[in-house]
């Protein structure tokens, strides 16, 4: 009893000293920093653009879960084995029987060993190839379902710029990464869930297992294989269900990794659409070209319809080439003044008609013919113009 109390007293003293040391060293004030799980670059707040998503896809960077291909591979593989089990059994039995019956007559030579080696290799390939093909197709299908078909060799390229040894960054990615935490959770969950499934199935078939010593070897093997098949199928279904939340998580992490800063978004916009200053300058140059072309066409006009000061529209009609009068120049304010000035210099008739001038300017672009609802108003102007020309010629 004294020894027990002595040990108990020593433990109490040890705990007191440990608490005192803990307080003295300041460890009691330690707080776990949740910022370790924060994004590496807090400035990346904007959603990735279509261009960045497209470039990432071309490089083979896509959001996908590995659980779906795993589940599909397991299901396809097991189903192929199940459907081909009789043929696989017969092939293996035939090969075994052949070597067991010919073993006593077998003479080992180099040529004979080579022939037998390739024979075994061929027979093994025949048995395994259908399963390999099913698994290969399942692996491709599990990825194509998620991201479509995209072939890229970029992930195979070695980039020396990515090799940067930074202990703080490495420790952060290893111990405080959402991806690592999610993978750890998935592993623990799968191990626990599959173990539970196996336990429940084995316990359900436990009485059947106890009867295997009393049945044939083939029947005992069948009982064990059926239980194993149930474990594998239910495990695959579990992984398939797990792939749904994992895909959502991977998609969110993928978008987070591609987020852009506002400056990056502006730079990309400049590369895609062009610098705003350059675009403005191009628009100004286009307007200057259009204005110069219009100015050259004004002397060819038949009449200029004005507002009288704010709008000016020049019309031209050639019976042989045009179905109706056409707008060859138009302008407002300073451009309208310029059109009227050129018209006066070239002796072109200027007609004041406010509603018609506004309609022509607002509804038509340069090079378009007048619409049917304006035929009457424009025909009156051309009739007056024709009358004046006849009067001038008579004089």
C-alpha positions as CSV (number, residue, x, y, z in Angstrom):
1,X,0.0,0.0,0.0
2,X,2.8,2.4,0.8
3,X,4.4,1.7,-2.6
4,X,1.1,2.5,-4.3
5,X,0.7,5.8,-2.4
6,X,4.4,6.6,-3.1
7,X,3.9,6.2,-6.8
8,X,0.7,8.2,-6.7
9,X,2.4,11.0,-4.9
10,X,5.3,11.0,-7.4
11,X,2.8,11.3,-10.3
12,X,1.1,14.3,-8.6
13,X,4.4,16.0,-8.2
14,X,5.4,15.3,-11.8
15,X,2.1,16.8,-13.0
16,X,2.5,19.9,-10.9
17,X,6.1,20.5,-12.3
18,X,4.9,19.9,-15.8
19,X,2.1,22.5,-15.4
20,X,4.5,25.0,-13.9
21,X,7.0,24.5,-16.8
22,X,4.1,24.8,-19.3
23,X,3.1,28.2,-17.9
24,X,6.7,29.4,-17.6
25,X,7.5,28.7,-21.2
26,X,4.4,30.4,-22.4
27,X,2.9,27.3,-24.1
28,X,-0.3,27.9,-22.3
29,X,-0.9,30.9,-24.5
30,X,-0.5,28.8,-27.7
31,X,-3.4,29.1,-30.2
32,X,-3.8,27.1,-33.4
33,X,-3.7,29.5,-36.3
34,X,-6.5,28.7,-38.7
35,X,-5.0,31.1,-41.2
36,X,-2.7,28.2,-42.1
37,X,-5.6,26.8,-44.1
38,X,-6.2,30.1,-45.9
39,X,-5.5,30.8,-49.5
40,X,-1.9,31.3,-50.5
41,X,-2.7,34.6,-52.2
42,X,-5.4,36.6,-50.6
43,X,-5.4,39.0,-53.6
44,X,-6.9,36.4,-55.9
45,X,-10.6,37.2,-55.4
46,X,-12.0,37.2,-59.0
47,X,-13.6,34.2,-60.6
48,X,-11.4,32.7,-63.4
49,X,-12.2,33.8,-66.9
50,X,-13.2,31.6,-69.8
51,X,-9.8,32.1,-71.3
52,X,-8.0,30.9,-68.2
53,X,-10.3,27.9,-67.8
54,X,-9.7,27.0,-71.5
55,X,-5.9,27.3,-71.1
56,X,-5.9,25.2,-67.9
57,X,-7.9,22.5,-69.8
58,X,-5.5,22.6,-72.7
59,X,-2.7,22.0,-70.1
60,X,-4.6,19.0,-68.6
61,X,-5.7,20.8,-65.5
62,X,-9.3,19.9,-64.8
63,X,-11.5,19.3,-61.8
64,X,-12.1,15.6,-61.3
65,X,-12.3,13.1,-58.5
66,X,-10.3,9.9,-58.6
67,X,-13.0,8.0,-56.7
68,X,-15.3,7.7,-59.7
69,X,-12.7,6.0,-62.0
70,X,-11.7,3.7,-59.1
71,X,-15.3,2.6,-58.5
72,X,-15.9,2.1,-62.3
73,X,-12.7,0.2,-62.6
74,X,-13.6,-2.1,-59.7
75,X,-17.1,-2.7,-61.0
76,X,-16.0,-3.4,-64.6
77,X,-13.1,-5.6,-63.5
78,X,-15.3,-7.7,-61.2
79,X,-18.1,-8.0,-63.7
80,X,-15.7,-9.1,-66.4
81,X,-14.2,-11.7,-64.1
82,X,-17.7,-12.8,-63.1
83,X,-18.9,-13.1,-66.7
84,X,-15.7,-14.9,-67.9
85,X,-15.2,-17.0,-64.8
86,X,-16.2,-20.3,-66.5
87,X,-13.9,-19.6,-69.4
88,X,-11.0,-18.5,-67.1
89,X,-11.4,-21.6,-64.9
90,X,-11.4,-23.9,-67.9
91,X,-8.3,-22.2,-69.4
92,X,-6.4,-22.4,-66.2
93,X,-7.5,-26.0,-65.5
94,X,-6.5,-27.0,-69.1
95,X,-3.1,-25.4,-68.8
96,X,-2.5,-27.0,-65.3
97,X,-3.6,-30.4,-66.6
98,X,-1.3,-30.1,-69.6
99,X,1.8,-29.4,-67.5
100,X,0.9,-31.9,-64.8
101,X,0.4,-34.8,-67.3
102,X,3.4,-34.0,-69.4
103,X,5.8,-33.2,-66.5
104,X,7.3,-36.7,-66.4
105,X,8.0,-36.7,-70.1
106,X,9.3,-33.1,-70.1
107,X,13.0,-32.7,-71.3
108,X,14.5,-29.4,-70.4
109,X,16.5,-27.8,-73.3
110,X,17.0,-24.2,-74.3
111,X,14.7,-24.4,-77.3
112,X,12.1,-26.3,-75.3
113,X,12.2,-23.8,-72.4
114,X,11.8,-21.0,-74.8
115,X,8.8,-22.6,-76.5
116,X,7.2,-23.3,-73.1
117,X,7.9,-19.8,-71.9
118,X,6.1,-18.2,-74.8
119,X,3.3,-20.7,-74.5
120,X,2.7,-19.9,-70.9
121,X,2.9,-16.2,-71.7
122,X,0.4,-16.5,-74.5
123,X,-2.1,-18.5,-72.4
124,X,-1.7,-16.1,-69.5
125,X,-2.3,-13.1,-71.9
126,X,-5.4,-14.8,-73.2
127,X,-6.8,-15.1,-69.7
128,X,-5.8,-11.6,-68.5
129,X,-6.3,-9.6,-71.7
130,X,-10.2,-9.3,-71.5
131,X,-9.9,-8.2,-67.9
132,X,-7.2,-5.6,-68.8
133,X,-9.3,-4.3,-71.7
134,X,-12.4,-3.9,-69.5
135,X,-10.4,-2.1,-66.8
136,X,-8.7,0.1,-69.3
137,X,-12.0,1.1,-70.9
138,X,-13.5,1.7,-67.4
139,X,-10.5,4.0,-66.5
140,X,-11.0,6.1,-69.6
141,X,-14.8,6.1,-69.1
142,X,-14.5,7.3,-65.5
143,X,-12.5,10.3,-66.6
144,X,-14.4,11.1,-69.8
145,X,-17.7,11.2,-67.8
146,X,-16.3,14.0,-65.6
147,X,-14.2,16.2,-68.0
148,X,-14.9,15.0,-71.5
149,X,-12.1,13.9,-73.8
150,X,-9.0,16.1,-73.7
151,X,-5.6,14.9,-74.7
152,X,-2.6,16.9,-73.4
153,X,1.1,16.1,-73.1
154,X,1.7,19.2,-71.0
155,X,1.6,17.4,-67.6
156,X,4.5,15.2,-68.8
157,X,6.7,18.2,-69.4
158,X,9.3,18.9,-66.7
159,X,9.3,22.5,-65.4
160,X,12.4,23.5,-63.4
161,X,10.8,26.8,-62.4
162,X,8.4,24.8,-60.2
163,X,11.2,23.4,-58.1
164,X,11.5,25.9,-55.3
165,X,12.6,24.6,-51.9
166,X,10.8,26.7,-49.4
167,X,10.5,24.9,-46.0
168,X,7.6,27.0,-44.9
169,X,5.7,26.5,-48.1
170,X,6.4,22.8,-48.1
171,X,5.3,22.4,-44.5
172,X,2.2,24.4,-45.2
173,X,1.3,22.2,-48.2
174,X,2.0,19.0,-46.4
175,X,0.4,19.6,-43.0
176,X,-2.1,22.4,-43.6
177,X,-3.4,21.8,-47.1
178,X,-7.1,21.3,-47.7
179,X,-6.3,18.7,-50.4
180,X,-4.1,16.7,-48.0
181,X,-6.8,16.9,-45.3
182,X,-9.5,15.8,-47.7
183,X,-7.4,12.9,-48.9
184,X,-6.7,11.8,-45.3
185,X,-10.4,12.0,-44.5
186,X,-11.3,9.9,-47.6
187,X,-8.7,7.3,-46.8
188,X,-9.8,6.9,-43.2
189,X,-13.4,6.9,-44.2
190,X,-12.9,4.3,-46.9
191,X,-10.8,2.0,-44.7
192,X,-13.4,2.2,-41.9
193,X,-16.5,1.9,-44.1
194,X,-15.0,-1.0,-46.2
195,X,-14.0,-2.8,-42.9
196,X,-17.5,-2.3,-41.6
197,X,-19.0,-3.7,-44.9
198,X,-16.7,-6.7,-44.8
199,X,-17.5,-7.4,-41.2
200,X,-21.3,-7.2,-41.7
201,X,-21.1,-9.5,-44.8
202,X,-18.8,-12.0,-43.1
203,X,-21.0,-12.1,-40.0
204,X,-24.1,-12.6,-42.2
205,X,-22.4,-15.5,-44.0
206,X,-20.6,-16.8,-40.9
207,X,-22.9,-19.8,-40.4
208,X,-22.3,-20.8,-44.1
209,X,-18.5,-20.5,-43.6
210,X,-18.7,-23.0,-40.7
211,X,-20.2,-25.6,-43.0
212,X,-17.4,-25.4,-45.6
213,X,-15.4,-28.3,-44.0
214,X,-18.4,-30.6,-44.7
215,X,-18.7,-29.7,-48.4
216,X,-16.5,-30.1,-51.5
217,X,-13.6,-27.9,-52.3
218,X,-15.4,-26.4,-55.3
219,X,-18.4,-25.6,-53.2
220,X,-16.3,-24.1,-50.4
221,X,-14.5,-22.0,-52.9
222,X,-17.8,-20.8,-54.4
223,X,-19.1,-19.8,-51.0
224,X,-15.9,-17.8,-50.2
225,X,-15.9,-16.2,-53.7
226,X,-19.6,-15.1,-53.4
227,X,-18.9,-13.4,-50.1
228,X,-15.8,-11.8,-51.5
229,X,-17.8,-10.6,-54.5
230,X,-20.4,-9.0,-52.2
231,X,-17.7,-7.2,-50.3
232,X,-16.1,-5.9,-53.4
233,X,-19.4,-4.8,-55.1
234,X,-20.6,-3.0,-51.9
235,X,-17.2,-1.3,-51.5
236,X,-17.3,-0.1,-55.1
237,X,-20.8,1.3,-54.6
238,X,-19.6,3.1,-51.4
239,X,-16.7,4.6,-53.4
240,X,-19.1,5.6,-56.1
241,X,-21.3,7.4,-53.6
242,X,-18.2,9.0,-52.0
243,X,-17.1,10.4,-55.5
244,X,-20.1,12.8,-55.5
245,X,-19.1,15.0,-52.6
246,X,-15.4,14.6,-53.5
247,X,-16.1,15.9,-57.0
248,X,-17.9,18.9,-55.6
249,X,-14.9,19.6,-53.3
250,X,-12.4,19.1,-56.2
251,X,-14.4,21.5,-58.4
252,X,-14.4,24.2,-55.7
253,X,-10.7,23.7,-55.0
254,X,-9.9,23.8,-58.8
255,X,-11.8,27.1,-59.2
256,X,-10.1,28.5,-56.1
257,X,-6.7,27.6,-57.5
258,X,-7.5,29.4,-60.8
259,X,-8.9,32.6,-59.2
260,X,-7.4,35.8,-60.5
261,X,-6.5,39.1,-59.0
262,X,-8.1,42.3,-60.4
263,X,-4.8,43.2,-62.0
264,X,-4.5,39.9,-63.8
265,X,-8.1,40.2,-65.0
266,X,-7.3,43.7,-66.4
267,X,-4.2,42.4,-68.1
268,X,-6.0,39.5,-69.7
269,X,-8.8,41.8,-70.8
270,X,-6.1,43.9,-72.5
271,X,-4.6,40.9,-74.2
272,X,-8.0,39.6,-75.3
273,X,-9.8,42.7,-76.4
274,X,-7.0,45.2,-76.5
275,X,-5.8,48.2,-74.6
276,X,-8.8,50.7,-74.0
277,X,-6.6,53.6,-75.3
278,X,-5.8,51.7,-78.4
279,X,-9.4,50.7,-79.0
280,X,-10.5,54.3,-78.5
281,X,-7.8,55.4,-81.0
282,X,-8.9,52.8,-83.5
283,X,-12.5,53.9,-83.2
284,X,-11.4,57.5,-83.7
285,X,-9.4,56.6,-86.8
286,X,-12.4,54.6,-88.2
287,X,-14.7,57.6,-87.7
288,X,-12.1,59.8,-89.5
289,X,-12.0,57.4,-92.4
290,X,-15.8,57.3,-92.6
291,X,-16.0,61.1,-92.4
292,X,-13.4,61.6,-95.1
293,X,-15.3,59.1,-97.4
294,X,-18.6,60.9,-96.7
295,X,-17.0,64.3,-97.4
296,X,-15.8,63.0,-100.8
297,X,-19.3,61.7,-101.6
298,X,-21.2,65.0,-100.7
299,X,-20.4,66.7,-104.0
300,X,-22.1,63.8,-105.8
301,X,-25.4,64.3,-103.9
302,X,-28.7,65.4,-105.4
303,X,-30.0,67.1,-102.3
304,X,-29.2,67.7,-98.7
305,X,-32.0,67.5,-96.2
306,X,-31.4,69.6,-93.0
307,X,-32.9,70.2,-89.6
308,X,-31.9,73.1,-90.4
309,X,-28.7,73.3,-88.2
310,X,-28.3,70.1,-86.2
311,X,-28.9,67.4,-88.8
312,X,-27.8,67.1,-92.4
313,X,-28.4,64.0,-94.7
314,X,-27.2,63.9,-98.3
315,X,-29.3,61.8,-100.8
316,X,-28.4,60.5,-104.2
317,X,-30.5,58.7,-106.8
318,X,-29.4,57.1,-110.0
319,X,-32.3,55.5,-111.9
320,X,-30.1,52.9,-113.7
321,X,-28.2,51.7,-110.5
322,X,-30.5,52.4,-107.5
323,X,-34.0,51.2,-106.7
324,X,-34.6,54.3,-104.5
325,X,-32.7,57.3,-103.2
326,X,-29.7,56.4,-101.0
327,X,-28.0,58.1,-98.1
328,X,-24.4,58.8,-99.1
329,X,-23.5,61.1,-96.2
330,X,-25.0,62.2,-92.9
331,X,-23.9,64.2,-89.8
332,X,-24.9,66.2,-86.8
333,X,-23.7,69.5,-85.4
334,X,-20.2,70.3,-86.7
335,X,-20.4,67.5,-89.3
336,X,-23.8,68.8,-90.5
337,X,-22.4,72.3,-90.9
338,X,-19.5,70.9,-92.9
339,X,-21.9,68.9,-95.2
340,X,-24.0,72.0,-95.8
341,X,-20.9,74.1,-96.6
342,X,-19.7,71.6,-99.2
343,X,-23.2,71.4,-100.7
344,X,-23.3,75.2,-101.1
345,X,-19.8,75.2,-102.7
346,X,-20.9,72.6,-105.2
347,X,-24.4,74.1,-105.9
348,X,-26.3,71.3,-104.3
349,X,-29.9,72.0,-103.3
350,X,-30.4,72.2,-99.5
351,X,-33.9,71.5,-98.3
352,X,-35.1,72.2,-94.8
353,X,-37.4,69.4,-93.4
354,X,-36.9,68.7,-89.7
355,X,-38.9,65.5,-89.2
356,X,-37.6,63.9,-92.4
357,X,-33.9,64.9,-91.6
358,X,-34.2,63.3,-88.1
359,X,-35.8,60.2,-89.5
360,X,-33.2,59.7,-92.2
361,X,-30.4,60.3,-89.7
362,X,-31.7,58.0,-86.9
363,X,-33.0,55.2,-89.1
364,X,-30.5,54.8,-91.9
365,X,-26.7,54.3,-92.2
366,X,-24.6,55.5,-95.0
367,X,-25.2,53.4,-98.1
368,X,-28.8,52.3,-97.2
369,X,-31.8,53.2,-99.3
370,X,-34.8,55.0,-97.9
371,X,-37.6,52.8,-96.5
372,X,-41.0,52.6,-98.1
373,X,-42.8,54.8,-95.5
374,X,-40.5,57.7,-96.4
375,X,-41.0,57.4,-100.2
376,X,-43.8,60.0,-100.2
377,X,-41.8,62.7,-98.3
378,X,-38.6,62.1,-100.3
379,X,-40.5,62.0,-103.7
380,X,-42.0,65.5,-102.9
381,X,-38.4,66.8,-102.4
382,X,-37.2,65.2,-105.7
383,X,-40.3,66.5,-107.5
384,X,-39.6,70.0,-106.3
385,X,-35.9,69.5,-107.2
386,X,-36.9,68.3,-110.7
387,X,-39.2,71.3,-111.2
388,X,-36.4,73.7,-110.2
389,X,-34.0,72.1,-112.6
390,X,-36.5,72.4,-115.5
391,X,-37.1,76.0,-114.6
392,X,-33.3,76.7,-114.6
393,X,-32.9,74.9,-118.0
394,X,-35.8,77.0,-119.4
395,X,-34.1,80.2,-118.3
